[in-house]
Amino acid sequence: MSPVDTDRFQSLLQEERARLVKELEFLREENPGSVEEETGEETHFDQHPADAATATHDREVDYTIEESAEDALRRIDAALARLDAGTYGVCRVCGRGIGEERLEARPWTDLCIEHARTFGP
Ligand SMILES: [Zn+2]
C-alpha cells in the first residue's frame, strides 16, 4: 500500500499541470520565435540602444519564467509517473516516506525534507 493518499495528490498534480500548460501557452504567444531568430535581423536596435537593452532584459525574464515553468512541468510529469509506478511520496535518496504536509506544499517533490536541503527543492 502506498504511504499517501495518491488520488488526492494526483488531482493536485493534474491541477498544477493544467495551470503550467496554460502559462506556457501564454508565454509562447507572447514570445513567438526564439531569441536566435530575432538577433541579427533588426537594425533599429543600433539606433536605440536603450530600447535594445530593455527588450533584451524583458526577454531574459520571460525565458527564465518559461524555463522554470517547463522545469516544473517535467517534475510534475515525473511525479505522475511515480504515482502510476506506486513509488510516489517516497524519498529517492533514503527511501523513507516524504510526509503529506510536505507533499501538499510541493506535490512534485521526490525528496524528504532532510534531503531537499542537500539536493535542492
Ligand atoms: Zn530522504
Backbone and ligand atoms as CSV (ligand in chain L), in Angstrom:
chain,resi,resn,atom,element,x,y,z
A,1,MET,N,N,0.838,-1.211,0.000
A,1,MET,CA,C,0.000,0.000,0.000
A,1,MET,C,C,0.865,1.250,0.000
A,2,SER,N,N,0.384,2.224,-0.729
A,2,SER,CA,C,1.125,3.490,-0.830
A,2,SER,C,C,1.051,4.260,0.497
A,3,PRO,N,N,2.125,4.950,0.852
A,3,PRO,CA,C,2.120,5.670,2.137
A,3,PRO,C,C,1.232,6.918,2.152
A,4,VAL,N,N,0.767,7.368,0.991
A,4,VAL,CA,C,-0.047,8.590,0.964
A,4,VAL,C,C,-1.325,8.377,0.160
A,5,ASP,N,N,-2.247,9.326,0.320
A,5,ASP,CA,C,-3.498,9.328,-0.423
A,5,ASP,C,C,-3.202,9.769,-1.865
A,6,THR,N,N,-2.909,8.790,-2.699
A,6,THR,CA,C,-2.418,9.133,-4.047
A,6,THR,C,C,-3.475,9.814,-4.909
A,7,ASP,N,N,-4.747,9.444,-4.731
A,7,ASP,CA,C,-5.799,10.096,-5.523
A,7,ASP,C,C,-5.797,11.606,-5.314
A,8,ARG,N,N,-5.633,11.984,-4.062
A,8,ARG,CA,C,-5.662,13.401,-3.738
A,8,ARG,C,C,-4.467,14.113,-4.379
A,9,PHE,N,N,-3.294,13.500,-4.292
A,9,PHE,CA,C,-2.107,14.144,-4.857
A,9,PHE,C,C,-2.116,14.092,-6.383
A,10,GLN,N,N,-2.737,13.061,-6.922
A,10,GLN,CA,C,-2.860,13.012,-8.373
A,10,GLN,C,C,-3.687,14.202,-8.873
A,11,SER,N,N,-4.801,14.514,-8.187
A,11,SER,CA,C,-5.585,15.659,-8.663
A,11,SER,C,C,-4.857,16.980,-8.409
A,12,LEU,N,N,-4.129,17.067,-7.290
A,12,LEU,CA,C,-3.311,18.267,-7.049
A,12,LEU,C,C,-2.304,18.473,-8.192
A,13,LEU,N,N,-1.634,17.400,-8.574
A,13,LEU,CA,C,-0.611,17.461,-9.631
A,13,LEU,C,C,-1.243,17.799,-10.974
A,14,GLN,N,N,-2.412,17.223,-11.235
A,14,GLN,CA,C,-3.042,17.493,-12.524
A,14,GLN,C,C,-3.547,18.926,-12.626
A,15,GLU,N,N,-4.028,19.456,-11.499
A,15,GLU,CA,C,-4.433,20.869,-11.475
A,15,GLU,C,C,-3.234,21.775,-11.757
A,16,GLU,N,N,-2.145,21.493,-11.064
A,16,GLU,CA,C,-0.939,22.296,-11.216
A,16,GLU,C,C,-0.393,22.172,-12.642
A,17,ARG,N,N,-0.483,20.978,-13.196
A,17,ARG,CA,C,-0.020,20.727,-14.556
A,17,ARG,C,C,-0.839,21.559,-15.561
A,18,ALA,N,N,-2.161,21.548,-15.389
A,18,ALA,CA,C,-3.040,22.311,-16.292
A,18,ALA,C,C,-2.714,23.805,-16.220
A,19,ARG,N,N,-2.433,24.275,-15.011
A,19,ARG,CA,C,-2.094,25.683,-14.825
A,19,ARG,C,C,-0.794,26.020,-15.558
A,20,LEU,N,N,0.202,25.143,-15.431
A,20,LEU,CA,C,1.503,25.371,-16.071
A,20,LEU,C,C,1.399,25.312,-17.599
A,21,VAL,N,N,0.612,24.383,-18.109
A,21,VAL,CA,C,0.437,24.270,-19.561
A,21,VAL,C,C,-0.155,25.568,-20.102
A,22,LYS,N,N,-1.148,26.105,-19.391
A,22,LYS,CA,C,-1.757,27.371,-19.795
A,22,LYS,C,C,-0.737,28.505,-19.746
A,23,GLU,N,N,0.051,28.520,-18.681
A,23,GLU,CA,C,1.065,29.556,-18.512
A,23,GLU,C,C,2.082,29.485,-19.653
A,24,LEU,N,N,2.494,28.279,-20.016
A,24,LEU,CA,C,3.467,28.107,-21.106
A,24,LEU,C,C,2.868,28.530,-22.450
A,25,GLU,N,N,1.611,28.201,-22.673
A,25,GLU,CA,C,0.944,28.631,-23.909
A,25,GLU,C,C,0.932,30.145,-23.996
A,26,PHE,N,N,0.604,30.771,-22.869
A,26,PHE,CA,C,0.563,32.232,-22.819
A,26,PHE,C,C,1.944,32.818,-23.107
A,27,LEU,N,N,2.973,32.249,-22.481
A,27,LEU,CA,C,4.335,32.758,-22.678
A,27,LEU,C,C,4.774,32.595,-24.137
A,28,ARG,N,N,4.377,31.498,-24.774
A,28,ARG,CA,C,4.780,31.263,-26.156
A,28,ARG,C,C,4.050,32.182,-27.113
A,29,GLU,N,N,2.814,32.534,-26.784
A,29,GLU,CA,C,2.097,33.510,-27.606
A,29,GLU,C,C,2.734,34.879,-27.489
A,30,GLU,N,N,3.158,35.197,-26.273
A,30,GLU,CA,C,3.808,36.480,-26.034
A,30,GLU,C,C,5.146,36.585,-26.759
A,31,ASN,N,N,5.837,35.480,-26.906
A,31,ASN,CA,C,7.189,35.448,-27.467
A,31,ASN,C,C,7.302,34.459,-28.612
A,32,PRO,N,N,6.614,34.740,-29.733
A,32,PRO,CA,C,6.748,33.783,-30.832
A,32,PRO,C,C,8.169,33.808,-31.385
A,33,GLY,N,N,8.685,32.679,-31.746
A,33,GLY,CA,C,10.047,32.608,-32.278
A,33,GLY,C,C,11.062,32.569,-31.161
A,34,SER,N,N,12.263,32.159,-31.501
A,34,SER,CA,C,13.308,32.043,-30.494
A,34,SER,C,C,14.168,33.290,-30.464
A,35,VAL,N,N,15.000,33.385,-29.441
A,35,VAL,CA,C,15.925,34.510,-29.328
A,35,VAL,C,C,16.870,34.527,-30.535
A,36,GLU,N,N,17.335,33.363,-30.948
A,36,GLU,CA,C,18.302,33.267,-32.053
A,36,GLU,C,C,17.732,33.817,-33.359
A,37,GLU,N,N,16.461,33.529,-33.605
A,37,GLU,CA,C,15.830,34.010,-34.827
A,37,GLU,C,C,15.798,35.530,-34.889
A,38,GLU,N,N,15.677,36.141,-33.719
A,38,GLU,CA,C,15.497,37.591,-33.718
A,38,GLU,C,C,16.807,38.361,-33.728
A,39,THR,N,N,17.868,37.787,-33.204
A,39,THR,CA,C,19.128,38.518,-33.187
A,39,THR,C,C,19.672,38.623,-34.609
A,40,GLY,N,N,20.151,39.806,-34.945
A,40,GLY,CA,C,20.755,39.990,-36.254
A,40,GLY,C,C,19.786,40.441,-37.324
A,41,GLU,N,N,18.492,40.290,-37.098
A,41,GLU,CA,C,17.553,40.698,-38.150
A,41,GLU,C,C,17.157,42.168,-38.016
A,42,GLU,N,N,17.258,42.683,-36.822
A,42,GLU,CA,C,16.798,44.056,-36.587
A,42,GLU,C,C,17.972,45.029,-36.532
A,43,THR,N,N,17.904,46.055,-37.366
A,43,THR,CA,C,18.959,47.066,-37.349
A,43,THR,C,C,18.571,48.253,-36.487
A,44,HIS,N,N,17.292,48.422,-36.228
A,44,HIS,CA,C,16.878,49.609,-35.465
A,44,HIS,C,C,17.352,49.573,-34.028
A,45,PHE,N,N,17.733,48.409,-33.525
A,45,PHE,CA,C,18.286,48.330,-32.176
A,45,PHE,C,C,19.564,49.175,-32.072
A,46,ASP,N,N,20.319,49.243,-33.175
A,46,ASP,CA,C,21.538,50.042,-33.198
A,46,ASP,C,C,21.246,51.523,-32.993
A,47,GLN,N,N,20.097,51.946,-33.493
A,47,GLN,CA,C,19.731,53.354,-33.365
A,47,GLN,C,C,19.141,53.673,-31.993
A,48,HIS,N,N,18.668,52.662,-31.302
A,48,HIS,CA,C,18.048,52.885,-29.998
A,48,HIS,C,C,18.611,51.909,-28.982
A,49,PRO,N,N,19.829,52.161,-28.552
A,49,PRO,CA,C,20.465,51.194,-27.635
A,49,PRO,C,C,19.681,50.991,-26.339
A,50,ALA,N,N,19.007,52.041,-25.865
A,50,ALA,CA,C,18.254,51.903,-24.612
A,50,ALA,C,C,17.092,50.935,-24.799
A,51,ASP,N,N,16.392,51.040,-25.933
A,51,ASP,CA,C,15.288,50.127,-26.223
A,51,ASP,C,C,15.793,48.694,-26.311
A,52,ALA,N,N,16.938,48.554,-26.977
A,52,ALA,CA,C,17.505,47.211,-27.156
A,52,ALA,C,C,17.795,46.583,-25.791
A,53,ALA,N,N,18.348,47.393,-24.899
A,53,ALA,CA,C,18.677,46.892,-23.567
A,53,ALA,C,C,17.412,46.459,-22.837
A,54,THR,N,N,16.365,47.262,-22.961
A,54,THR,CA,C,15.105,46.938,-22.291
A,54,THR,C,C,14.511,45.662,-22.870
A,55,ALA,N,N,14.518,45.573,-24.212
A,55,ALA,CA,C,13.947,44.386,-24.869
A,55,ALA,C,C,14.702,43.134,-24.444
A,56,THR,N,N,16.015,43.231,-24.413
A,56,THR,CA,C,16.827,42.079,-24.017
A,56,THR,C,C,16.505,41.671,-22.584
A,57,HIS,N,N,16.365,42.685,-21.723
A,57,HIS,CA,C,16.076,42.391,-20.326
A,57,HIS,C,C,14.730,41.681,-20.191
A,58,ASP,N,N,13.679,42.208,-20.856
A,58,ASP,CA,C,12.359,41.583,-20.787
A,58,ASP,C,C,12.418,40.144,-21.272
A,59,ARG,N,N,13.106,39.962,-22.380
A,59,ARG,CA,C,13.224,38.642,-22.974
A,59,ARG,C,C,13.853,37.651,-21.995
A,60,GLU,N,N,14.927,38.091,-21.354
A,60,GLU,CA,C,15.600,37.205,-20.399
A,60,GLU,C,C,14.677,36.815,-19.257
A,61,VAL,N,N,13.908,37.782,-18.771
A,61,VAL,CA,C,12.985,37.496,-17.671
A,61,VAL,C,C,11.933,36.491,-18.129
A,62,ASP,N,N,11.349,36.730,-19.330
A,62,ASP,CA,C,10.328,35.817,-19.848
A,62,ASP,C,C,10.876,34.408,-20.019
A,63,TYR,N,N,12.085,34.321,-20.534
A,63,TYR,CA,C,12.639,32.986,-20.770
A,63,TYR,C,C,12.952,32.274,-19.466
A,64,THR,N,N,13.314,33.046,-18.450
A,64,THR,CA,C,13.547,32.429,-17.151
A,64,THR,C,C,12.251,31.845,-16.610
A,65,ILE,N,N,11.157,32.600,-16.765
A,65,ILE,CA,C,9.856,32.101,-16.313
A,65,ILE,C,C,9.473,30.862,-17.113
A,66,GLU,N,N,9.676,30.931,-18.437
A,66,GLU,CA,C,9.290,29.805,-19.293
A,66,GLU,C,C,10.105,28.567,-18.922
A,67,GLU,N,N,11.409,28.769,-18.715
A,67,GLU,CA,C,12.243,27.623,-18.362
A,67,GLU,C,C,11.824,27.015,-17.029
A,68,SER,N,N,11.480,27.872,-16.061
A,68,SER,CA,C,11.108,27.311,-14.771
A,68,SER,C,C,9.743,26.645,-14.860
A,69,ALA,N,N,8.850,27.160,-15.726
A,69,ALA,CA,C,7.556,26.503,-15.925
A,69,ALA,C,C,7.754,25.144,-16.584
A,70,GLU,N,N,8.674,25.085,-17.555
A,70,GLU,CA,C,8.959,23.798,-18.221
A,70,GLU,C,C,9.588,22.823,-17.241
A,71,ASP,N,N,10.464,23.345,-16.393
A,71,ASP,CA,C,11.111,22.525,-15.382
A,71,ASP,C,C,10.070,21.967,-14.413
A,72,ALA,N,N,9.153,22.833,-13.984
A,72,ALA,CA,C,8.097,22.410,-13.063
A,72,ALA,C,C,7.211,21.355,-13.718
A,73,LEU,N,N,6.943,21.551,-15.010
A,73,LEU,CA,C,6.123,20.596,-15.750
A,73,LEU,C,C,6.787,19.223,-15.803
A,74,ARG,N,N,8.102,19.214,-16.022
A,74,ARG,CA,C,8.844,17.949,-16.050
A,74,ARG,C,C,8.784,17.251,-14.690
A,75,ARG,N,N,8.906,18.050,-13.632
A,75,ARG,CA,C,8.825,17.477,-12.277
A,75,ARG,C,C,7.452,16.871,-12.028
A,76,ILE,N,N,6.418,17.583,-12.485
A,76,ILE,CA,C,5.051,17.103,-12.280
A,76,ILE,C,C,4.821,15.824,-13.071
A,77,ASP,N,N,5.291,15.787,-14.322
A,77,ASP,CA,C,5.145,14.562,-15.123
A,77,ASP,C,C,5.869,13.396,-14.464
A,78,ALA,N,N,7.039,13.668,-13.913
A,78,ALA,CA,C,7.802,12.618,-13.234
A,78,ALA,C,C,7.042,12.139,-11.998
A,79,ALA,N,N,6.422,13.073,-11.285
A,79,ALA,CA,C,5.655,12.711,-10.087
A,79,ALA,C,C,4.436,11.867,-10.465
A,80,LEU,N,N,3.769,12.240,-11.575
A,80,LEU,CA,C,2.610,11.462,-12.038
A,80,LEU,C,C,3.049,10.055,-12.452
A,81,ALA,N,N,4.232,9.954,-13.044
A,81,ALA,CA,C,4.767,8.643,-13.418
A,81,ALA,C,C,5.039,7.819,-12.158
A,82,ARG,N,N,5.526,8.481,-11.096
A,82,ARG,CA,C,5.774,7.757,-9.834
A,82,ARG,C,C,4.465,7.300,-9.201
A,83,LEU,N,N,3.400,8.119,-9.358
A,83,LEU,CA,C,2.083,7.702,-8.864
A,83,LEU,C,C,1.656,6.413,-9.556
A,84,ASP,N,N,1.836,6.378,-10.883
A,84,ASP,CA,C,1.496,5.168,-11.657
A,84,ASP,C,C,2.335,3.988,-11.208
A,85,ALA,N,N,3.608,4.242,-10.946
A,85,ALA,CA,C,4.539,3.167,-10.597
A,85,ALA,C,C,4.411,2.736,-9.143
A,86,GLY,N,N,3.669,3.538,-8.351
A,86,GLY,CA,C,3.492,3.200,-6.938
A,86,GLY,C,C,4.660,3.590,-6.065
A,87,THR,N,N,5.517,4.497,-6.570
A,87,THR,CA,C,6.675,4.931,-5.782
A,87,THR,C,C,6.538,6.385,-5.338
A,88,TYR,N,N,5.337,6.931,-5.492
A,88,TYR,CA,C,5.108,8.330,-5.128
A,88,TYR,C,C,5.162,8.519,-3.614
A,89,GLY,N,N,5.713,9.678,-3.208
A,89,GLY,CA,C,5.707,10.013,-1.782
A,89,GLY,C,C,6.853,9.391,-1.008
A,90,VAL,N,N,7.833,8.840,-1.761
A,90,VAL,CA,C,8.985,8.198,-1.136
A,90,VAL,C,C,10.248,8.954,-1.564
A,91,CYS,N,N,11.107,9.264,-0.620
A,91,CYS,CA,C,12.343,9.983,-0.929
A,91,CYS,C,C,13.235,9.125,-1.822
A,92,ARG,N,N,13.730,9.753,-2.908
A,92,ARG,CA,C,14.559,8.966,-3.834
A,92,ARG,C,C,15.966,8.718,-3.291
A,93,VAL,N,N,16.323,9.410,-2.233
A,93,VAL,CA,C,17.657,9.210,-1.657
A,93,VAL,C,C,17.626,8.152,-0.556
A,94,CYS,N,N,16.734,8.345,0.417
A,94,CYS,CA,C,16.757,7.444,1.571
A,94,CYS,C,C,15.621,6.428,1.555
A,95,GLY,N,N,14.608,6.621,0.672
A,95,GLY,CA,C,13.531,5.655,0.557
A,95,GLY,C,C,12.479,5.749,1.658
A,96,ARG,N,N,12.573,6.767,2.498
A,96,ARG,CA,C,11.558,6.950,3.537
A,96,ARG,C,C,10.393,7.772,2.977
A,97,GLY,N,N,9.244,7.692,3.643
A,97,GLY,CA,C,8.079,8.494,3.254
A,97,GLY,C,C,8.381,9.978,3.392
A,98,ILE,N,N,7.883,10.763,2.437
A,98,ILE,CA,C,8.193,12.193,2.427
A,98,ILE,C,C,7.319,12.948,3.432
A,99,GLY,N,N,6.116,12.519,3.649
A,99,GLY,CA,C,5.221,13.202,4.590
A,99,GLY,C,C,4.192,14.043,3.855
A,100,GLU,N,N,2.922,13.876,4.226
A,100,GLU,CA,C,1.844,14.528,3.480
A,100,GLU,C,C,1.911,16.044,3.540
A,101,GLU,N,N,2.372,16.583,4.659
A,101,GLU,CA,C,2.433,18.024,4.806
A,101,GLU,C,C,3.358,18.626,3.744
A,102,ARG,N,N,4.501,17.980,3.580
A,102,ARG,CA,C,5.471,18.444,2.587
A,102,ARG,C,C,4.936,18.211,1.166
A,103,LEU,N,N,4.284,17.101,0.944
A,103,LEU,CA,C,3.733,16.803,-0.380
A,103,LEU,C,C,2.608,17.773,-0.758
A,104,GLU,N,N,1.898,18.264,0.247
A,104,GLU,CA,C,0.858,19.243,-0.037
A,104,GLU,C,C,1.468,20.541,-0.544
A,105,ALA,N,N,2.588,20.924,0.056
A,105,ALA,CA,C,3.260,22.152,-0.356
A,105,ALA,C,C,3.977,21.963,-1.695
A,106,ARG,N,N,4.560,20.795,-1.920
A,106,ARG,CA,C,5.320,20.505,-3.136
A,106,ARG,C,C,4.956,19.108,-3.628
A,107,PRO,N,N,3.795,18.985,-4.254
A,107,PRO,CA,C,3.348,17.623,-4.621
A,107,PRO,C,C,4.247,16.915,-5.635
A,108,TRP,N,N,5.143,17.655,-6.281
A,108,TRP,CA,C,6.026,17.061,-7.295
A,108,TRP,C,C,7.357,16.595,-6.700
A,109,THR,N,N,7.562,16.815,-5.411
A,109,THR,CA,C,8.885,16.517,-4.848
A,109,THR,C,C,9.144,15.008,-4.741
A,110,ASP,N,N,10.416,14.622,-4.882
A,110,ASP,CA,C,10.786,13.225,-4.623
A,110,ASP,C,C,11.921,13.174,-3.603
A,111,LEU,N,N,11.947,14.214,-2.760
A,111,LEU,CA,C,12.969,14.274,-1.711
A,111,LEU,C,C,12.294,14.566,-0.371
A,112,CYS,N,N,12.712,13.894,0.674
A,112,CYS,CA,C,12.218,14.224,2.003
A,112,CYS,C,C,12.830,15.559,2.427
A,113,ILE,N,N,12.287,16.137,3.478
A,113,ILE,CA,C,12.724,17.478,3.889
A,113,ILE,C,C,14.220,17.511,4.170
A,114,GLU,N,N,14.712,16.429,4.746
A,114,GLU,CA,C,16.138,16.342,5.090
A,114,GLU,C,C,17.014,16.371,3.835
A,115,HIS,N,N,16.632,15.596,2.819
A,115,HIS,CA,C,17.453,15.523,1.610
A,115,HIS,C,C,17.200,16.684,0.657
A,116,ALA,N,N,16.064,17.355,0.784
A,116,ALA,CA,C,15.816,18.544,-0.028
A,116,ALA,C,C,16.851,19.625,0.297
A,117,ARG,N,N,17.313,19.648,1.555
A,117,ARG,CA,C,18.331,20.632,1.930
A,117,ARG,C,C,19.643,20.359,1.214
A,118,THR,N,N,19.916,19.087,0.964
A,118,THR,CA,C,21.167,18.705,0.331
A,118,THR,C,C,21.059,18.716,-1.201
A,119,PHE,N,N,19.902,18.267,-1.711
A,119,PHE,CA,C,19.799,18.033,-3.159
A,119,PHE,C,C,18.912,19.022,-3.896
A,120,GLY,N,N,18.432,20.037,-3.212
A,120,GLY,CA,C,17.626,21.055,-3.892
A,120,GLY,C,C,16.142,20.924,-3.589
A,121,PRO,N,N,15.339,21.774,-4.255
A,121,PRO,CA,C,13.932,21.876,-3.885
A,121,PRO,C,C,13.119,20.613,-4.181
L,1,ZN,ZN,ZN,15.481,11.395,2.210
